[in-house]
């Protein structure tokens, strides 16, 4: 990968490098006689050709950006929905959500090696692994990644990462994947509320409305199954998972700020190392206490475990580094589009009942999620658009009246001889 000046926060929506297209304006030319203007016509045609070629280049760049955006949306949607469905399938034979969380988090170690492979393939100034590692370690401070920094700046996020994934997977055991995926979308509303309170971000009325819609959707989703114990517990688990995810993102921005692509890859690999060193003891304890027990290692569905881990790794890679080729809004759309995918799969594979309350709850949460994708200056853009439309409506009748009034005069002018004064 190339070095980018843009900075990203792992698992958070950040401003992406936006391609700015400059409009090509016609050059001003002096007023010349008709003969001289006719003589310069070929040059004007050549200038127009260059402008058209530039416009064609811009359109090609825009099409490329859109193509990558569609590819990223499909990748995010398929990997997130696929990992959720595969986790549900895994629990039929392997009822160990924490062990599955630990196993999948270990794969985070591959973030930095994969980033370095991309760096070697794309960058013109290739660095050794040691040089690249030292440069990315500056993200943690002048002293780099020390033991103190590891426990104060990496370990807390490792715990939050594990809790987020474990609560999400445990909720899949209790309720269907459609409810889990749509309720997890509420984490964007929680991020806004925490950012507004903790980071003092700009207040936006439309996002407050989105947060209210998310909370209303959670209540309606709970009511959809009649407040049964298993559904209430499952909903509480996935809401807690969304809260942990929001806390992770806000604390990262508060304590660490933003990270470049290499720094983000190194940070996520460090989370994998933390998981291997300090979380490994918990699945072992759960196994010997028979909280998460399996009879033999041959009974473990290794294909499902590895498939889930690969899909989750793919999802996190695209979510963190997809802004290099497209906009973060499109990646967020991939998450919300996974909800209808899970709904279709659940309709054919489980006994889910899409009653009116559940459908309304899904629509409300989805609408709140889409409102949160609006940019901060959306109201200014909307006012400008409405103003332009009003101006055009006023100009059209005025131009029509001007054409009617100038019609006879223009005919008289055309009737005059060329030497008339």
Buried (B, 14 or more C-beta within 10 A) or exposed (E): BEBBEBBBBBBBBBEBEEEEEEEBEEEEEEEEEEEEEEEEEEEEEEBEEEBEEBEEEBEEEEEEBEEBBEBBBEBBBBBBBBBBBBBBBBBEEBEBBBBBBBBBBBBBBBBBEBBBEBBBEEBEEEBEEEEBBEBBBEBBEEEBBEEEBBEEBBBBBBBBBBBBBBBBBBBBBBBBBBBBBBBBBBBBBBBBBBBBEEEEBEEBEEBBBBBEBBBBBBEBBBEBBEEEEEBBBBBBBBBBBBBBBBBBBBBBBEEBEBBBBBBBBBBBBBBBBBBBEBBEEBBEEBBEEEEBEBEEEEEBBEEBBBBBBBBBBBBBBBBBBBBBBBBBBBBBBBBBBBBBBBBEBBBEEEEBEEEEBBEBBBBBBBBBBBBBBBEEEEEEEEEEEEEEEEEEEEEEEEEEEEEEEEEEEEEEEEEEEEEEE
